[in-house]
Amino acid sequence: MKTTKFLLMSLCAALIMSGAVSCSKDDSGYSLGRVWRSVVTVDPIGKGGTYSLTLDDGTRLWPAGTEIPFYRPTTRHRALAYYTILSDTFQGYDHAILMRSIRDILTKPFIESDMLSTSKTSDDFGSDPISVIDIWYGDGYINVHFGANHGGTKRHLVNLVQVSQSGIPPYVFEFRHNAFGDPPRYGRRAFVAFDMAKLKFPAGSDSTVTVRVKTFDGEKRYKIVCRRSVDKTIPYEARSMAQEELVDVE
């Protein structure tokens, strides 16, 4: 049976829309009408629902105001944040911001090779293809923005499975996707972040890992340097926030 190609129409529209927005800063400071979109790390502070955000380049953001008062994170995780910058250098943070919206990203550890057993083999994680939109390392996580075909009947499973020997570089992983037989009726995008804190690199090594991915065009290999990266902040129009068609995975 011929593999169905991922439907890219919604993806192309979203990328064109985000790329059309200017990122200039006027002389009067930051505009309240400007919204920025970033993949961030949410860092809870205490147990009262207070939190800060960290960008991939280490920039720290303090939510001085919010339009989402009921968002009260309890664990450290990745998220897609929409915010307006209010000022620079605020009480030890790089920027004070107004939170406009946020969408949590599935954040999970990778599957270590020595965790695989006869009862849980590599095949259990599935082998359905995806389309890689972006894959990068930031703030201690390997982040994957990808597309897959969905039918709306099952929630899909994704994992990063280590196929090299645990604790010994070079590190090799496979991105695995299990659609559980969900019929391929339409294309949807999703994000997932994998916590790479357990990886240890010898002094002087290039801190590079390889991620193998089964795509609609066959297997592809991505070499990722696990060092702090340039932030992927994108200027974003407020009216386009409702047009983000992302799907939840587990």
C-alpha positions as CSV (number, residue, x, y, z in Angstrom):
1,M,0.0,0.0,0.0
2,K,1.4,3.4,-1.0
3,T,2.1,5.6,2.0
4,T,-0.2,8.7,2.1
5,K,1.7,12.0,2.0
6,F,1.3,14.5,4.8
7,L,-1.1,17.2,4.0
8,L,0.9,20.5,4.0
9,M,-1.6,23.2,3.2
10,S,-2.3,24.3,6.7
11,L,1.4,24.3,7.5
12,C,2.3,26.5,4.5
13,A,-0.4,29.0,5.4
14,A,0.9,29.3,9.0
15,L,4.5,29.8,8.0
16,I,3.7,32.4,5.4
17,M,1.5,34.3,7.9
18,S,4.2,34.3,10.6
19,G,7.0,35.3,8.2
20,A,5.0,38.3,6.9
21,V,5.1,40.1,10.3
22,S,7.7,42.9,10.8
23,C,10.0,42.5,13.8
24,S,11.2,46.2,14.1
25,K,11.1,48.1,17.3
26,D,9.9,51.7,17.3
27,D,11.5,54.6,19.2
28,S,8.9,54.8,21.9
29,G,9.7,51.3,23.2
30,Y,7.8,48.1,23.0
31,S,4.3,48.2,21.5
32,L,1.4,46.7,23.4
33,G,0.0,45.6,20.0
34,R,3.0,43.4,19.3
35,V,2.8,39.7,20.2
36,W,5.8,37.4,20.2
37,R,5.7,33.6,20.0
38,S,8.4,31.4,21.5
39,V,9.0,27.8,22.5
40,V,9.9,28.3,26.1
41,T,10.6,26.4,29.3
42,V,8.0,27.1,32.0
43,D,9.7,27.3,35.5
44,P,7.2,27.2,38.4
45,I,8.1,29.2,41.4
46,G,6.8,27.8,44.7
47,K,3.3,26.2,44.9
48,G,1.2,29.3,44.3
49,G,1.0,29.1,40.5
50,T,3.8,31.8,40.0
51,Y,6.2,31.0,37.1
52,S,8.9,32.5,34.9
53,L,9.8,31.6,31.3
54,T,13.2,30.8,29.8
55,L,14.0,31.1,26.1
56,D,16.4,28.7,24.3
57,D,19.3,31.3,24.4
58,G,18.9,31.7,28.2
59,T,16.8,34.9,28.2
60,R,14.6,34.9,31.2
61,L,11.1,36.4,31.1
62,W,8.9,37.6,34.0
63,P,5.1,37.6,33.5
64,A,4.3,41.0,35.1
65,G,0.8,40.8,33.7
66,T,-1.4,38.1,32.3
67,E,-4.5,37.5,30.2
68,I,-4.6,33.9,31.4
69,P,-4.9,34.2,35.2
70,F,-6.1,30.6,35.5
71,Y,-2.8,29.2,34.1
72,R,-1.0,27.8,37.1
73,P,1.8,25.3,36.2
74,T,3.1,22.9,38.8
75,T,6.0,21.2,36.9
76,R,8.9,22.3,34.7
77,H,8.0,21.8,31.1
78,R,8.1,23.2,27.6
79,A,5.3,25.4,26.1
80,L,4.4,27.6,23.1
81,A,4.1,31.0,24.6
82,Y,2.5,34.2,23.2
83,Y,3.4,37.4,25.0
84,T,4.0,41.1,24.7
85,I,7.3,42.6,25.9
86,L,6.7,45.4,28.4
87,S,10.2,46.4,29.4
88,D,13.9,45.3,29.7
89,T,15.8,44.3,32.8
90,F,13.1,43.7,35.3
91,Q,14.1,42.5,38.9
92,G,16.9,40.2,37.6
93,Y,15.0,39.1,34.5
94,D,15.8,40.1,31.0
95,H,12.3,41.3,30.2
96,A,9.0,41.9,31.9
97,I,6.1,40.6,29.7
98,L,2.4,40.5,29.4
99,M,1.2,36.9,28.9
100,R,-1.3,36.7,26.1
101,S,-1.7,32.9,25.7
102,I,0.2,29.7,26.2
103,R,-0.1,26.1,25.0
104,D,1.8,23.4,26.9
105,I,4.0,21.1,24.9
106,L,4.2,17.4,25.7
107,T,7.5,17.1,27.7
108,K,8.9,13.7,28.5
109,P,12.2,11.9,29.0
110,F,13.8,9.9,26.2
111,I,13.6,6.1,26.4
112,E,17.0,4.7,27.5
113,S,18.3,1.7,25.7
114,D,18.7,-0.3,28.9
115,M,15.0,0.3,29.7
116,L,13.9,-1.9,26.7
117,S,13.0,-5.4,27.6
118,T,11.3,-8.4,26.3
119,S,8.0,-7.0,27.5
120,K,8.6,-3.5,26.1
121,T,10.6,-3.7,22.8
122,S,11.5,-1.1,20.3
123,D,8.7,-2.2,18.1
124,D,6.1,-1.3,20.7
125,F,6.7,2.4,19.9
126,G,5.4,2.2,16.4
127,S,6.9,3.1,13.0
128,D,4.4,5.4,11.4
129,P,6.0,8.2,9.3
130,I,6.1,11.9,10.0
131,S,7.2,15.1,8.3
132,V,9.9,16.9,10.3
133,I,9.2,20.7,10.2
134,D,11.9,21.6,12.7
135,I,14.2,19.7,15.2
136,W,16.6,21.5,17.5
137,Y,18.2,21.5,20.9
138,G,17.3,24.3,23.4
139,D,17.5,24.8,27.1
140,G,18.2,21.1,27.8
141,Y,15.6,19.6,25.5
142,I,15.5,18.1,22.0
143,N,12.4,19.8,20.5
144,V,10.5,18.4,17.5
145,H,7.9,20.2,15.5
146,F,6.4,17.7,13.1
147,G,3.4,16.9,11.0
148,A,1.5,13.6,10.7
149,N,-1.7,12.3,9.2
150,H,-4.6,12.0,11.6
151,G,-8.1,10.7,11.5
152,G,-9.4,11.9,14.8
153,T,-10.1,8.4,16.2
154,K,-6.9,7.9,18.3
155,R,-4.4,10.0,20.2
156,H,-1.0,9.3,18.7
157,L,2.1,8.2,20.7
158,V,5.6,9.7,20.1
159,N,8.9,8.8,21.8
160,L,12.6,9.4,21.4
161,V,14.2,5.9,21.8
162,Q,17.9,5.5,22.4
163,V,19.4,2.8,20.2
164,S,23.0,3.3,21.1
165,Q,24.4,2.0,24.4
166,S,23.3,4.0,27.4
167,G,25.8,6.3,28.9
168,I,28.4,5.9,26.1
169,P,28.7,8.4,23.2
170,P,28.2,8.7,20.3
171,Y,24.5,8.8,21.1
172,V,22.0,7.6,18.5
173,F,18.2,7.9,18.9
174,E,15.1,7.1,16.9
175,F,12.0,9.3,16.8
176,R,9.1,6.9,17.0
177,H,5.5,7.5,16.1
178,N,2.6,5.2,16.7
179,A,-0.7,6.2,15.1
180,F,-2.5,3.1,16.5
181,G,-4.3,2.6,13.2
182,D,-5.8,6.1,13.1
183,P,-6.9,6.6,9.5
184,P,-5.0,9.2,7.5
185,R,-7.7,11.7,6.7
186,Y,-5.9,15.0,7.2
187,G,-2.6,16.5,8.2
188,R,-1.9,18.0,11.6
189,R,1.1,19.6,13.3
190,A,2.4,18.9,16.8
191,F,5.3,19.7,19.2
192,V,7.1,17.4,21.6
193,A,10.1,18.1,23.8
194,F,12.4,15.4,25.2
195,D,14.4,16.1,28.4
196,M,18.1,15.3,27.7
197,A,19.4,16.0,31.2
198,K,20.6,12.4,31.5
199,L,23.1,12.6,28.6
200,K,26.7,13.0,29.7
201,F,29.4,14.1,27.3
202,P,33.1,13.7,27.9
203,A,35.1,16.8,28.2
204,G,36.2,18.1,24.8
205,S,33.5,16.2,22.9
206,D,31.4,17.9,20.3
207,S,28.2,17.2,22.2
208,T,26.4,15.9,19.1
209,V,23.7,13.3,18.9
210,T,22.1,11.6,15.9
211,V,18.3,11.3,15.6
212,R,16.9,8.9,13.0
213,V,13.4,9.6,11.7
214,K,11.1,7.7,9.5
215,T,9.6,10.3,7.2
216,F,7.2,10.1,4.2
217,D,10.3,10.2,2.0
218,G,12.2,7.5,3.8
219,E,14.6,7.5,6.8
220,K,16.4,10.8,7.5
221,R,19.2,11.5,10.0
222,Y,19.6,14.7,11.9
223,K,22.8,15.6,13.7
224,I,22.0,17.9,16.7
225,V,24.5,19.8,18.7
226,C,23.4,19.7,22.4
227,R,24.5,23.2,23.3
228,R,22.6,26.4,24.0
229,S,21.0,27.6,20.8
230,V,19.8,30.9,19.3
231,D,16.2,31.6,20.4
232,K,13.5,30.9,17.9
233,T,11.3,33.8,18.9
234,I,8.9,34.8,16.1
235,P,6.9,38.1,15.9
236,Y,3.2,37.2,15.6
237,E,0.0,38.9,14.9
238,A,-2.5,38.6,17.7
239,R,-5.4,37.8,15.4
240,S,-3.5,34.8,14.0
241,M,-3.2,33.1,17.4
242,A,-6.6,31.3,17.0
243,Q,-5.4,29.9,13.7
244,E,-2.7,27.6,15.2
245,E,-4.0,24.2,14.3
246,L,-2.0,21.9,16.6
247,V,-2.9,18.5,17.8
248,D,-2.2,16.8,21.1
249,V,0.0,13.7,21.3
250,E,1.2,11.6,24.2
